Amino acid sequence: EGALEDFTEMDEKLDRIQKSLDQYLETKRMVFPRFYFVSDDDLLEILGQSKDPSQVQKHIKKCFEGIKTLELIAPLTQLNKTYEA
């Protein structure tokens, strides 16, 4: 009896977490609509690797048709303050 209640409560919490995650990803997609072309898993990976743009390369072709990779110029290489493509 107690275990069933625990599982039910955990399931409800998991549903709330999933809805919150879906809302978060939707806000990112609204800001950058190209993210609608990638799966939730890929988008989480892109967002999680945002500090290392080279790790995002494998997702470029999913966001931009006809572009497979970008040549990234590291910050301060050519007087730029951030990564440039």
KOLKOL-55270 format. One line per field, with one value per atom (N, C-alpha, C): residue number from 1; residue in one letter; atom name; x, y, z. Coordinates in pm, 1 decimal. Each point is the difference from the previous one (the first is absolute). Layout:
REM residues N
nr = NUM  ...
rest = a  ...
atom = CA  ...
east = X  ...
north = Y  ...
up = Z  ...
//
This chain:
REM residues 85
nr = 1  1  1  2  2  2  3  3  3  4  4  4  5  5  5  6  6  6  7  7  7  8  8  8  9  9  9  10  10  10  11  11  11  12  12  12  13  13  13  14  14  14  15  15  15  16  16  16  17  17  17  18  18  18  19  19  19  20  20  20  21  21  21  22  22  22  23  23  23  24  24  24  25  25  25  26  26  26  27  27  27  28  28  28  29  29  29  30  30  30  31  31  31  32  32  32  33  33  33  34  34  34  35  35  35  36  36  36  37  37  37  38  38  38  39  39  39  40  40  40  41  41  41  42  42  42  43  43  43  44  44  44  45  45  45  46  46  46  47  47  47  48  48  48  49  49  49  50  50  50  51  51  51  52  52  52  53  53  53  54  54  54  55  55  55  56  56  56  57  57  57  58  58  58  59  59  59  60  60  60  61  61  61  62  62  62  63  63  63  64  64  64  65  65  65  66  66  66  67  67  67  68  68  68  69  69  69  70  70  70  71  71  71  72  72  72  73  73  73  74  74  74  75  75  75  76  76  76  77  77  77  78  78  78  79  79  79  80  80  80  81  81  81  82  82  82  83  83  83  84  84  84  85  85  85
rest = e  e  e  g  g  g  a  a  a  l  l  l  e  e  e  d  d  d  f  f  f  t  t  t  e  e  e  m  m  m  d  d  d  e  e  e  k  k  k  l  l  l  d  d  d  r  r  r  i  i  i  q  q  q  k  k  k  s  s  s  l  l  l  d  d  d  q  q  q  y  y  y  l  l  l  e  e  e  t  t  t  k  k  k  r  r  r  m  m  m  v  v  v  f  f  f  p  p  p  r  r  r  f  f  f  y  y  y  f  f  f  v  v  v  s  s  s  d  d  d  d  d  d  d  d  d  l  l  l  l  l  l  e  e  e  i  i  i  l  l  l  g  g  g  q  q  q  s  s  s  k  k  k  d  d  d  p  p  p  s  s  s  q  q  q  v  v  v  q  q  q  k  k  k  h  h  h  i  i  i  k  k  k  k  k  k  c  c  c  f  f  f  e  e  e  g  g  g  i  i  i  k  k  k  t  t  t  l  l  l  e  e  e  l  l  l  i  i  i  a  a  a  p  p  p  l  l  l  t  t  t  q  q  q  l  l  l  n  n  n  k  k  k  t  t  t  y  y  y  e  e  e  a  a  a
atom = N  CA  C  N  CA  C  N  CA  C  N  CA  C  N  CA  C  N  CA  C  N  CA  C  N  CA  C  N  CA  C  N  CA  C  N  CA  C  N  CA  C  N  CA  C  N  CA  C  N  CA  C  N  CA  C  N  CA  C  N  CA  C  N  CA  C  N  CA  C  N  CA  C  N  CA  C  N  CA  C  N  CA  C  N  CA  C  N  CA  C  N  CA  C  N  CA  C  N  CA  C  N  CA  C  N  CA  C  N  CA  C  N  CA  C  N  CA  C  N  CA  C  N  CA  C  N  CA  C  N  CA  C  N  CA  C  N  CA  C  N  CA  C  N  CA  C  N  CA  C  N  CA  C  N  CA  C  N  CA  C  N  CA  C  N  CA  C  N  CA  C  N  CA  C  N  CA  C  N  CA  C  N  CA  C  N  CA  C  N  CA  C  N  CA  C  N  CA  C  N  CA  C  N  CA  C  N  CA  C  N  CA  C  N  CA  C  N  CA  C  N  CA  C  N  CA  C  N  CA  C  N  CA  C  N  CA  C  N  CA  C  N  CA  C  N  CA  C  N  CA  C  N  CA  C  N  CA  C  N  CA  C  N  CA  C  N  CA  C  N  CA  C  N  CA  C  N  CA  C  N  CA  C  N  CA  C  N  CA  C  N  CA  C  N  CA  C
east = 82.0  -82.0  86.5  100.0  88.7  85.6  41.9  83.6  -78.3  -125.6  -82.9  -15.3  -22.1  -12.3  130.8  112.8  130.7  20.8  -31.9  16.1  -91.9  -121.4  -94.2  51.8  51.3  54.4  122.4  88.0  118.3  -39.2  -101.9  -47.1  -54.6  -72.5  -52.8  113.1  101.2  116.1  73.8  14.3  67.0  -77.1  -131.9  -82.4  21.4  7.0  21.1  138.6  99.7  135.1  2.5  -65.2  -4.0  -70.0  -109.3  -71.2  86.8  72.1  89.6  112.2  54.9  105.3  -53.4  -117.8  -61.7  -20.8  -45.0  -19.8  132.4  104.1  132.0  50.7  -10.8  46.0  -82.3  -127.5  -85.7  44.3  39.2  46.8  127.5  87.9  122.3  -32.9  -98.4  -40.2  -68.0  -72.2  -63.9  104.5  108.1  107.3  79.1  22.3  76.1  -76.8  -89.8  -89.7  68.3  126.4  69.9  6.9  -14.9  1.5  -122.4  -101.7  -115.2  38.9  114.1  44.2  79.4  27.2  76.7  -87.8  31.8  -75.4  28.3  -82.2  21.4  136.3  37.7  130.0  114.6  -9.2  105.0  5.0  -116.1  -3.7  60.6  -28.8  61.3  151.8  46.8  144.5  60.0  -67.1  46.8  8.0  -104.3  -2.3  103.8  18.9  97.4  143.4  23.6  134.6  22.7  -83.3  7.9  134.2  71.3  131.2  108.9  -28.0  96.8  -65.0  0.6  -68.7  46.0  123.4  45.3  -80.7  -53.8  -81.3  -139.9  -37.4  -133.1  1.9  119.6  14.5  -90.2  -13.4  -77.5  -148.3  -45.4  -141.3  -25.4  106.7  -13.7  -85.3  26.0  -73.7  -149.0  -36.3  -141.5  -69.4  76.1  -56.2  -1.0  101.4  15.7  16.6  -96.8  5.3  115.7  76.7  110.0  130.5  0.5  123.6  31.6  117.7  39.4  82.4  93.0  84.9  27.5  46.6  42.9  146.2  72.3  136.5  -9.7  42.6  -11.3  131.4  -9.5  115.9  -7.2  100.9  0.9  6.0  -50.1  4.8  142.7  10.9  125.5  100.7  -42.3  89.0  12.4  -111.2  -1.7  -75.9  31.1  -61.8  -147.3  -48.2  -138.4  -6.9  -114.4  -16.6  -68.4  -67.8  -67.6  36.1  -48.7  20.7  -72.3  62.1  -61.9  9.4  -92.6  0.6  25.7
north = -119.1  119.1  125.6  7.9  116.3  14.2  -113.8  3.5  54.9  -38.3  48.7  151.1  51.6  144.5  69.4  -59.4  57.0  5.0  -109.9  -4.4  100.4  11.8  95.2  143.1  29.9  133.6  27.6  -99.7  16.0  17.7  -71.1  12.8  140.3  54.1  135.7  102.4  -19.2  89.9  -8.4  -121.0  -19.2  69.4  -8.0  69.8  150.3  55.2  144.8  39.7  -83.0  27.3  -2.7  -99.3  -11.0  119.9  44.3  118.1  124.4  14.2  114.9  -3.0  -117.7  -14.2  33.3  -48.4  30.2  150.5  67.1  145.6  72.6  -45.6  60.8  -13.3  -119.3  -21.6  82.0  14.2  81.0  146.4  50.9  139.6  15.9  -98.5  6.1  -6.1  -80.1  -10.6  127.9  66.2  126.5  108.2  -1.7  97.7  -28.7  -128.7  -40.8  -111.2  35.6  -98.1  -117.1  13.0  -113.0  -119.4  23.2  -109.9  -91.1  43.7  -87.4  -119.6  9.1  -107.2  -107.4  18.5  -99.5  -61.3  -120.8  -70.7  61.4  -34.6  47.7  -43.4  -124.7  -50.0  79.0  26.6  77.1  142.9  59.2  137.0  7.8  -97.2  -2.5  -10.9  -80.0  -12.7  131.6  65.4  129.6  101.4  9.0  96.6  -34.5  -127.7  -43.1  21.9  4.9  19.0  141.6  93.9  135.5  68.2  -41.8  58.4  -55.8  -108.6  -61.2  -18.7  104.2  -5.8  -112.4  -46.3  -108.6  -127.5  -18.8  -117.1  8.0  118.1  20.8  -26.5  -14.3  -16.4  -107.6  -112.2  -111.1  32.6  107.1  38.3  110.4  57.2  111.0  -39.7  -118.1  -42.6  -19.5  -21.9  -14.8  135.5  102.6  135.0  77.3  -24.5  78.0  -91.8  1.8  -83.3  44.5  -94.9  30.3  36.3  7.2  28.7  -120.7  -55.7  -119.1  36.5  92.6  44.4  148.4  57.9  139.5  5.4  89.2  25.0  103.4  -38.5  88.4  72.3  129.1  81.6  26.1  -44.7  12.3  146.2  30.4  137.5  54.0  126.5  75.1  -43.9  -84.4  -40.2  112.8  61.9  110.4  118.8  33.2  111.4  -22.2  -120.5  -30.2  -36.2  29.5  -27.4  -134.3  -51.3  -129.3  -85.7  -124.3  -86.0  59.1  -6.3  43.4  -113.1  1.0  -102.7  63.9
up = 0.0  0.0  0.0  87.0  6.8  -124.1  -56.4  -119.7  -119.6  -11.3  -110.2  7.9  119.8  17.6  -35.2  39.5  -32.6  -151.0  -67.9  -144.8  -68.8  48.3  -57.8  16.7  118.1  26.1  -87.8  -13.3  -85.1  -146.3  -43.5  -137.7  -25.6  95.3  -13.3  -4.7  84.2  -1.9  -132.7  -50.6  -128.2  -111.9  2.5  -99.1  6.3  122.4  15.5  -52.4  26.6  -48.8  -152.0  -59.3  -146.4  -61.8  59.2  -51.5  10.9  109.6  17.3  -103.5  -23.2  -100.4  -138.9  -32.3  -129.5  -16.6  105.5  -5.6  -20.1  70.1  -14.0  -144.1  -56.4  -137.1  -99.0  26.5  -87.4  2.0  116.4  5.5  -82.2  2.9  -80.0  -149.0  -36.4  -140.6  -48.4  87.3  -39.0  -25.7  74.9  -17.8  -128.0  -28.5  -117.6  -71.0  -92.2  -63.0  -69.8  -36.8  -62.5  93.8  130.0  96.5  -14.7  -74.4  -24.3  -86.8  -68.1  -88.3  72.3  128.6  74.4  109.1  36.5  103.7  136.6  97.0  136.7  52.1  -25.3  45.9  -61.3  -131.1  -66.7  52.8  22.2  50.6  139.9  83.0  133.2  -10.5  -94.4  -19.0  -49.9  -93.7  -50.6  114.0  78.2  109.7  106.4  23.9  99.5  -43.8  -130.1  -52.9  -50.7  41.1  -54.2  28.1  101.8  30.0  -92.9  -68.1  -91.2  -137.3  -81.8  -130.7  -90.9  14.7  -86.6  23.6  119.0  31.5  -62.3  -44.7  -58.8  -150.7  -57.4  -145.1  -58.5  69.4  -57.4  -15.6  62.1  -9.4  -102.7  -54.5  -94.4  -120.2  -55.5  -120.2  27.0  126.7  34.2  8.3  31.8  14.8  -131.1  -83.6  -121.9  -119.4  -88.4  -119.5  -88.4  -47.8  -90.3  69.5  131.7  74.1  86.3  -22.5  75.2  122.6  -17.1  111.4  -14.4  107.7  0.1  41.8  -60.6  45.4  110.7  118.2  115.1  24.5  23.4  33.5  149.6  71.4  145.9  42.5  119.1  49.9  4.2  -30.4  2.9  -105.5  -94.1  -108.3  -101.7  -31.5  -96.7  59.8  120.3  73.9  30.5  -13.5  35.7  148.6  63.2  142.5  26.8  -99.1  12.9  -120.2  0.3  -115.7  -119.5  -115.5  -124.3  -101.0  -93.7  -104.5  -134.1
//
